[in-house]
């Protein structure tokens, strides 16, 4: 599997999420198999905690040589940890921006059938000098902060519609609109996707 295959699989999931958002305002996103449970604060917190614990387990078992294992044709396990950390930080940033009722001054383009390749490449480059431990720490810190936000945000922010900086074609008018709660659930599915890939390639 190469990194473009990974991107394509993920962008299809993200696009399905964006298209389905709002279909039922009382249910979690069905494509991540929440079995029809209402999206609640405890559920969101638990989803994020499961991610934290899963990556903590990976960190405890992974050394630098193992982190150099290729997970795609170009991305190593260390790259994937950095990639997930970048999105965890971005998730935190987007929630905080929306909670502060501020506007986004950037866009993240999810090109159909390709994905946010430019954004991903730029974020990985920013983390090029970070150690494996630093990447895990960023992921854990951002996820813990998101958990705090889940518990503290007003209902109208956490469960209300939000306009995200993600767009399919780079235009403001096609930005994704969804509930933050549903977006968090989908983000957790994204993290698990990469976690499973890492476990697949490690001995």
KEVEX-898524 format. One line per 8 residues: number of its first residue (from 1); their letters; for each residue x, y, z of N, C-alpha, C. Coordinates in Angstrom, 1 decimal, m for minus. Example, Ala and Ser with C-alpha at 12.3 -4.5 7.8 and 13.67 -1.06 7.14 Angstrom:
2
1> as> 13.2/m5.7/7.8/12.3/m4.5/7.8/13.2/m3.3/7.8 ~ 12.8/m2.2/7.1/13.7/m1.1/7.1/12.9/0.0/7.9
END
This chain:
203
1> xxxxxxxx> 0.8/m1.2/0.0/0.0/0.0/0.0/0.9/1.2/0.0 ~ 0.6/2.2/m0.9/1.3/3.4/m0.9/0.5/4.5/m0.2 ~ 1.2/5.7/0.0/0.5/6.8/0.8/m0.7/7.3/0.0 ~ m0.7/7.3/m1.3/m1.8/7.7/m2.1/m3.0/6.8/m1.9 ~ m2.8/5.5/m1.8/m3.9/4.6/m1.5/m4.5/4.9/m0.2 ~ m3.6/5.2/0.8/m4.1/5.5/2.2/m5.0/6.8/2.1 ~ m4.5/7.8/1.4/m5.2/9.0/1.3/m6.5/8.8/0.6 ~ m6.6/8.0/m0.4/m7.8/7.8/m1.2/m8.9/7.1/m0.3
9> xxxxxxxx> m8.4/6.1/0.5/m9.3/5.4/1.3/m9.9/6.4/2.4 ~ m9.0/7.2/2.9/m9.5/8.1/4.0/m10.4/9.2/3.4 ~ m10.0/9.7/2.3/m10.9/10.8/1.7/m12.3/10.3/1.4 ~ m12.4/9.1/1.0/m13.7/8.5/0.7/m14.5/8.5/2.0 ~ m13.8/8.1/3.1/m14.5/8.0/4.4/m14.9/9.4/4.9 ~ m14.0/10.4/4.7/m14.3/11.8/5.1/m15.4/12.3/4.3 ~ m15.4/12.1/3.0/m16.4/12.6/2.1/m17.8/12.0/2.5 ~ m17.8/10.7/2.7/m19.0/10.1/3.1/m19.6/10.7/4.4
17> xxxxxxxx> m18.6/11.0/5.3/m19.0/11.7/6.6/m19.6/13.0/6.3 ~ m18.9/13.8/5.5/m19.4/15.2/5.2/m20.8/15.1/4.5 ~ m21.0/14.2/3.6/m22.2/14.1/2.9/m23.4/13.6/3.8 ~ m23.0/12.7/4.8/m24.1/12.2/5.6/m24.4/13.1/6.8 ~ m23.5/14.0/7.1/m23.6/14.8/8.3/m25.0/15.6/8.3 ~ m25.7/15.5/9.4/m27.0/16.2/9.4/m28.2/15.3/9.0 ~ m27.9/14.1/8.6/m29.0/13.2/8.2/m29.9/12.9/9.4 ~ m29.3/12.7/10.6/m30.1/12.5/11.8/m29.4/13.3/12.9
25> xxxxxxxx> m29.9/14.3/13.4/m29.3/15.2/14.3/m29.1/14.6/15.7 ~ m29.8/13.5/16.0/m29.8/12.9/17.3/m28.8/11.7/17.4 ~ m28.3/11.2/16.2/m27.5/10.0/16.2/m26.1/10.3/15.9 ~ m25.2/9.5/16.3/m23.8/9.6/15.9/m23.7/9.2/14.5 ~ m22.5/9.5/13.9/m22.3/9.1/12.5/m22.3/7.6/12.3 ~ m23.2/7.1/11.5/m23.4/5.7/11.4/m22.2/5.0/10.7 ~ m21.5/5.7/9.9/m20.4/5.1/9.1/m19.2/4.7/10.1 ~ m19.2/5.2/11.3/m18.2/4.7/12.3/m18.8/3.8/13.3
33> xxxxxxxx> m20.0/3.2/13.0/m20.5/2.1/13.7/m20.7/2.4/15.2 ~ m21.4/3.4/15.5/m21.7/3.7/16.9/m23.0/3.0/17.4 ~ m23.5/2.2/16.5/m24.7/1.3/16.8/m25.9/2.1/17.3 ~ m26.0/3.3/16.7/m27.2/4.1/17.0/m27.3/4.8/18.3 ~ m26.2/4.7/19.1/m26.2/5.4/20.4/m26.2/6.9/20.2 ~ m26.9/7.6/21.1/m26.8/9.1/21.0/m25.4/9.5/21.3 ~ m25.0/10.6/20.6/m23.7/11.1/20.9/m23.7/12.0/22.1 ~ m23.1/11.6/23.2/m23.1/12.3/24.4/m21.7/12.7/24.8
41> xxxxxxxx> m21.6/13.5/25.8/m20.3/13.9/26.3/m19.5/12.7/26.8 ~ m20.1/11.9/27.6/m19.3/10.7/28.1/m18.9/9.8/26.9 ~ m19.7/9.6/25.9/m19.3/8.8/24.8/m18.1/9.5/24.0 ~ m18.2/10.8/23.8/m17.1/11.4/23.1/m15.8/11.4/24.0 ~ m15.9/11.6/25.3/m14.7/11.5/26.1/m14.1/10.1/26.1 ~ m15.0/9.1/26.1/m14.5/7.7/26.1/m13.9/7.4/24.8 ~ m14.4/7.9/23.7/m13.8/7.6/22.4/m12.4/8.2/22.4 ~ m12.2/9.4/22.9/m10.9/10.0/22.9/m10.0/9.3/23.9
49> xxxxxxxx> m10.5/8.9/25.0/m9.7/8.2/26.0/m9.2/6.8/25.4 ~ m10.0/6.2/24.6/m9.6/4.9/24.0/m8.5/5.2/23.0 ~ m8.5/6.3/22.3/m7.4/6.6/21.4/m6.1/6.9/22.2 ~ m6.2/7.6/23.3/m5.1/7.9/24.1/m4.4/6.6/24.6 ~ m5.2/5.7/25.1/m4.7/4.5/25.7/m4.1/3.6/24.6 ~ m4.7/3.6/23.5/m4.2/2.7/22.4/m2.9/3.2/21.9 ~ m2.7/4.5/21.8/m1.4/5.0/21.4/m0.4/5.0/22.5 ~ m0.8/5.1/23.7/0.1/4.9/24.9/0.7/3.5/24.9
57> xxxxxxxx> m0.2/2.5/24.6/0.3/1.1/24.5/1.3/0.9/23.3 ~ 1.0/1.6/22.2/1.9/1.5/21.1/3.2/2.1/21.5 ~ 3.2/3.3/22.1/4.4/4.0/22.5/5.3/3.1/23.4 ~ 4.6/2.4/24.3/5.3/1.5/25.3/6.0/0.4/24.6 ~ 5.5/m0.1/23.4/6.1/m1.2/22.8/6.9/m0.9/21.6 ~ 7.0/0.4/21.2/7.7/0.8/20.0/9.1/1.5/20.3 ~ 10.1/1.0/19.6/11.4/1.7/19.7/11.7/2.4/18.4 ~ 12.8/3.1/18.5/13.2/3.9/17.3/13.4/3.0/16.0
65> xxxxxxxx> 14.1/1.9/16.1/14.2/1.1/14.9/12.9/0.6/14.4 ~ 12.0/0.2/15.3/10.7/m0.2/14.8/9.9/1.0/14.2 ~ 10.1/2.2/14.7/9.5/3.4/14.2/9.9/3.7/12.7 ~ 11.1/3.1/12.3/11.5/3.3/11.0/11.0/2.4/10.0 ~ 10.1/1.5/10.4/9.5/0.5/9.5/8.6/1.3/8.5 ~ 8.6/0.9/7.3/7.7/1.5/6.3/6.3/1.0/6.5 ~ 5.4/2.0/6.6/4.0/1.7/6.7/3.3/1.9/5.4 ~ 3.8/2.7/4.5/3.4/2.8/3.1/4.7/2.8/2.3
73> xxxxxxxx> 4.6/3.2/1.0/5.8/3.2/0.2/6.8/4.3/0.6 ~ 6.3/5.3/1.3/7.1/6.4/1.7/7.0/6.8/3.2 ~ 5.9/6.5/3.8/5.7/6.9/5.2/6.1/5.8/6.1 ~ 6.9/6.1/7.1/7.3/5.2/8.1/6.3/5.2/9.3 ~ 6.4/4.3/10.2/5.5/4.3/11.4/5.7/5.6/12.1 ~ 6.9/6.1/12.2/7.1/7.4/12.8/6.4/8.5/12.1 ~ 6.4/8.5/10.8/5.6/9.5/10.0/4.2/9.4/10.3 ~ 3.6/8.2/10.4/2.2/8.0/10.7/1.8/8.5/12.1
81> xxxxxxxx> 2.7/8.3/13.1/2.5/8.9/14.4/2.5/10.4/14.3 ~ 3.4/11.0/13.6/3.4/12.4/13.4/2.2/12.9/12.6 ~ 1.7/12.1/11.7/0.5/12.5/10.9/m0.7/12.5/11.8 ~ m0.9/11.5/12.6/m2.0/11.5/13.6/m1.9/12.6/14.6 ~ m0.7/12.9/15.0/m0.5/14.0/16.0/m0.9/15.3/15.3 ~ m0.5/15.5/14.0/m0.9/16.7/13.4/m2.4/16.9/13.3 ~ m3.1/15.8/13.1/m4.6/16.0/13.0/m5.2/16.1/14.4 ~ m4.6/15.5/15.4/m5.1/15.7/16.7/m4.9/17.2/17.1
89> xxxxxxxx> m3.8/17.8/16.8/m3.6/19.2/17.1/m4.6/20.1/16.2 ~ m4.8/19.7/15.0/m5.7/20.4/14.1/m7.1/20.3/14.7 ~ m7.5/19.1/15.1/m8.9/19.0/15.7/m9.0/19.9/16.9 ~ m8.0/19.9/17.8/m8.1/20.8/18.9/m8.2/22.3/18.5 ~ m7.4/22.7/17.5/m7.4/24.0/17.0/m8.7/24.4/16.4 ~ m9.3/23.5/15.6/m10.6/23.8/15.0/m11.7/24.0/16.1 ~ m11.7/23.1/17.1/m12.7/23.2/18.1/m12.6/24.5/18.9 ~ m11.3/24.9/19.2/m11.1/26.1/20.0/m11.5/27.3/19.2
97> xxxxxxxx> m11.2/27.3/17.9/m11.6/28.4/17.0/m13.1/28.6/16.9 ~ m13.8/27.5/16.8/m15.3/27.5/16.7/m15.8/28.0/18.0 ~ m15.3/27.5/19.1/m15.8/27.8/20.5/m15.6/29.3/20.7 ~ m14.5/29.9/20.2/m14.3/31.3/20.4/m15.0/32.2/19.4 ~ m15.8/31.5/18.5/m16.6/32.3/17.5/m15.7/33.1/16.6 ~ m14.6/32.5/16.3/m13.6/33.1/15.4/m13.7/32.5/14.0 ~ m13.2/33.2/13.0/m13.2/32.7/11.6/m11.9/32.0/11.3 ~ m11.9/31.0/10.5/m10.7/30.4/10.0/m10.1/31.2/8.9
105> xxxxxxxx> m8.7/31.4/9.0/m8.0/32.1/8.0/m7.2/31.2/7.0 ~ m7.7/30.0/6.9/m7.0/29.0/6.1/m8.1/28.0/5.7 ~ m7.7/27.2/4.6/m8.6/26.1/4.2/m7.7/24.8/4.1 ~ m8.3/23.7/4.2/m7.7/22.4/4.0/m8.4/21.7/2.9 ~ m7.8/21.6/1.8/m8.4/21.0/0.6/m8.4/19.5/0.5 ~ m9.5/18.9/0.5/m9.6/17.4/0.4/m10.0/17.1/m1.1 ~ m9.0/17.1/m1.9/m9.2/16.9/m3.3/m9.9/15.5/m3.5 ~ m11.0/15.4/m4.2/m11.7/14.2/m4.4/m10.8/13.1/m5.0
113> xxxxxxxx> m10.8/11.9/m4.4/m10.0/10.7/m4.8/m8.6/10.9/m4.5 ~ m8.2/12.0/m3.9/m6.7/12.2/m3.6/m6.6/12.5/m2.1 ~ m7.3/13.5/m1.6/m7.1/13.8/m0.2/m6.4/15.1/0.1 ~ m6.1/15.4/1.3/m5.4/16.6/1.7/m3.9/16.5/1.6 ~ m3.4/16.0/0.5/m2.0/15.7/0.4/m1.1/16.8/0.7 ~ m1.4/18.0/0.2/m0.5/19.2/0.4/m0.5/19.5/1.9 ~ m1.6/19.5/2.6/m1.7/19.8/4.0/m0.9/18.8/4.8 ~ m1.1/17.5/4.5/m0.4/16.5/5.2/1.1/16.6/5.0
121> xxxxxxxx> 1.6/16.8/3.8/3.0/16.9/3.5/3.6/18.1/4.3 ~ 2.9/19.2/4.3/3.4/20.4/5.0/3.5/20.1/6.5 ~ 2.5/19.5/7.1/2.5/19.2/8.5/3.5/18.2/8.9 ~ 3.8/17.2/8.0/4.8/16.3/8.3/6.2/16.9/8.3 ~ 6.4/17.8/7.3/7.6/18.6/7.2/7.9/19.4/8.5 ~ 6.8/20.0/9.0/7.0/20.8/10.2/7.5/20.0/11.4 ~ 7.2/18.7/11.4/7.5/17.8/12.5/8.8/17.0/12.2 ~ 9.4/17.3/11.1/10.6/16.5/10.6/11.6/16.3/11.7
129> xxxxxxxx> 11.9/17.4/12.5/12.9/17.3/13.5/12.4/16.8/14.9 ~ 11.2/16.4/15.0/10.6/15.9/16.2/11.0/14.5/16.4 ~ 11.3/14.1/17.6/11.6/12.7/18.0/10.3/11.9/18.0 ~ 10.4/10.6/18.1/9.2/9.8/18.2/8.5/10.1/19.5 ~ 9.2/10.3/20.6/8.6/10.6/21.9/7.8/12.0/21.8 ~ 8.4/12.9/21.1/7.8/14.2/21.0/6.5/14.1/20.2 ~ 6.5/13.3/19.2/5.3/13.1/18.4/4.1/12.4/19.2 ~ 4.5/11.4/19.9/3.5/10.8/20.8/3.0/11.8/21.8
137> xxxxxxxx> 3.9/12.7/22.4/3.5/13.6/23.4/2.5/14.7/22.8 ~ 2.8/15.1/21.6/1.9/16.0/20.9/0.5/15.4/20.8 ~ 0.5/14.2/20.3/m0.8/13.5/20.1/m1.5/13.4/21.4 ~ m0.8/13.0/22.5/m1.5/12.8/23.8/m2.0/14.1/24.3 ~ m1.1/15.1/24.3/m1.5/16.5/24.8/m2.7/17.0/24.1 ~ m2.7/16.9/22.8/m3.9/17.5/22.0/m5.1/16.7/22.3 ~ m5.0/15.4/22.4/m6.2/14.6/22.7/m6.8/14.9/24.1 ~ m5.9/15.0/25.0/m6.3/15.4/26.4/m7.0/16.7/26.4
145> xxxxxxxx> m6.5/17.7/25.7/m7.1/19.0/25.6/m8.5/18.9/25.0 ~ m8.6/18.1/23.9/m9.9/17.9/23.3/m10.9/17.3/24.3 ~ m10.4/16.4/25.1/m11.3/15.8/26.1/m11.8/16.9/27.1 ~ m10.9/17.8/27.5/m11.3/18.9/28.3/m12.4/19.7/27.7 ~ m12.2/20.0/26.4/m13.2/20.8/25.6/m14.6/20.1/25.5 ~ m14.5/18.8/25.3/m15.8/18.0/25.3/m16.6/18.1/26.6 ~ m15.9/18.2/27.7/m16.6/18.3/29.0/m17.0/19.7/29.3 ~ m16.4/20.7/28.6/m16.6/22.1/29.1/m17.4/23.0/28.1
153> xxxxxxxx> m17.5/22.6/26.8/m18.1/23.4/25.8/m19.6/23.5/26.0 ~ m20.3/24.6/25.7/m21.7/24.7/25.8/m22.4/23.7/24.8 ~ m23.6/23.2/25.1/m24.3/22.3/24.2/m24.4/22.8/22.8 ~ m24.7/24.1/22.7/m24.9/24.7/21.4/m23.7/24.7/20.5 ~ m22.5/24.6/21.1/m21.2/24.6/20.4/m20.9/23.1/20.1 ~ m20.9/22.3/21.1/m20.5/20.9/20.9/m21.5/20.1/20.0 ~ m22.8/20.4/20.1/m23.8/19.6/19.4/m24.5/20.5/18.3 ~ m24.0/21.7/18.1/m24.5/22.5/17.0/m23.7/22.4/15.8
161> xxxxxxxx> m24.3/22.9/14.7/m23.6/22.9/13.4/m22.3/23.8/13.4 ~ m21.3/23.4/12.8/m20.1/24.2/12.7/m19.6/24.2/11.2 ~ m19.0/25.3/10.8/m18.4/25.4/9.5/m16.9/25.2/9.6 ~ m16.4/24.1/9.0/m15.0/23.7/9.2/m14.2/24.3/8.0 ~ m12.8/24.3/8.2/m12.0/24.8/7.1/m11.8/23.8/6.0 ~ m12.2/22.5/6.2/m12.1/21.5/5.1/m13.0/21.8/3.9 ~ m12.5/21.6/2.8/m13.2/21.9/1.5/m12.8/20.9/0.5 ~ m13.7/20.6/m0.4/m13.4/19.6/m1.5/m12.7/20.2/m2.7
169> xxxxxxxx> m12.7/21.5/m2.8/m12.2/22.1/m4.0/m11.4/23.5/m3.7 ~ m11.1/23.7/m2.5/m10.4/25.0/m2.2/m11.2/26.2/m2.1 ~ m12.6/26.1/m2.2/m13.4/27.3/m2.2/m14.1/27.4/m0.8 ~ m14.2/28.6/m0.3/m14.9/28.9/0.9/m16.4/28.4/0.9 ~ m17.0/28.5/m0.2/m18.4/28.2/m0.3/m18.7/26.7/m0.2 ~ m17.7/25.8/m0.4/m17.8/24.4/m0.3/m17.3/23.8/1.0 ~ m17.0/24.6/2.0/m16.5/24.1/3.3/m17.5/23.2/3.9 ~ m17.0/22.2/4.7/m17.8/21.2/5.3/m18.6/21.8/6.5
177> xxxxxxxx> m19.8/21.5/6.6/m20.6/21.9/7.8/m21.1/20.6/8.5 ~ m20.9/20.5/9.8/m21.3/19.4/10.6/m21.3/19.8/12.0 ~ m21.8/18.8/12.9/m21.7/19.0/14.3/m20.3/18.7/14.8 ~ m19.8/19.5/15.7/m18.5/19.2/16.3/m18.5/17.8/16.9 ~ m19.5/17.4/17.5/m19.6/16.1/18.2/m19.4/15.0/17.1 ~ m20.0/15.1/16.0/m19.9/14.1/14.9/m18.5/14.1/14.3 ~ m17.9/15.3/14.2/m16.6/15.5/13.7/m15.5/14.8/14.6 ~ m15.7/14.9/15.9/m14.8/14.2/16.8/m14.9/12.7/16.7
185> xxxxxxxx> m16.1/12.2/16.5/m16.3/10.7/16.3/m15.5/10.3/15.1 ~ m15.7/11.1/14.0/m15.0/10.7/12.8/m13.5/10.8/12.9 ~ m13.0/11.8/13.6/m11.6/12.0/13.8/m11.0/10.7/14.5 ~ m11.7/10.2/15.5/m11.3/9.0/16.2/m11.2/7.8/15.3 ~ m12.1/7.7/14.4/m12.1/6.7/13.4/m10.9/6.8/12.5 ~ m10.5/8.0/12.1/m9.3/8.3/11.4/m8.1/7.9/12.1 ~ m8.0/8.2/13.4/m6.8/7.8/14.1/m6.7/6.3/14.2 ~ m7.8/5.6/14.4/m7.8/4.1/14.5/m7.4/3.5/13.2
193> xxxxxxxx> m7.8/4.1/12.1/m7.4/3.6/10.8/m5.9/3.5/10.7 ~ m5.2/4.6/11.1/m3.7/4.6/11.0/m3.1/3.6/12.1 ~ m3.7/3.6/13.3/m3.2/2.7/14.3/m3.3/1.2/13.8 ~ m4.3/0.8/13.2/m4.4/m0.5/12.6/m3.4/m0.7/11.6 ~ m3.1/0.3/10.8/m2.1/0.1/9.7/m0.7/m0.1/10.4 ~ m0.4/0.6/11.5/0.8/0.5/12.2/1.0/m0.9/12.7 ~ m0.1/m1.4/13.3/0.0/m2.8/13.9/0.1/m3.8/12.8 ~ m0.4/m3.5/11.6/m0.3/m4.5/10.5/1.2/m4.6/10.0
201> xxx> 1.9/m3.6/10.1/3.3/m3.7/9.6/4.4/m4.0/10.6 ~ 4.0/m3.9/11.9/5.0/m4.2/12.9/5.0/m5.7/13.2 ~ 6.2/m6.2/13.6/6.3/m7.6/13.8/5.5/m8.0/15.1
END
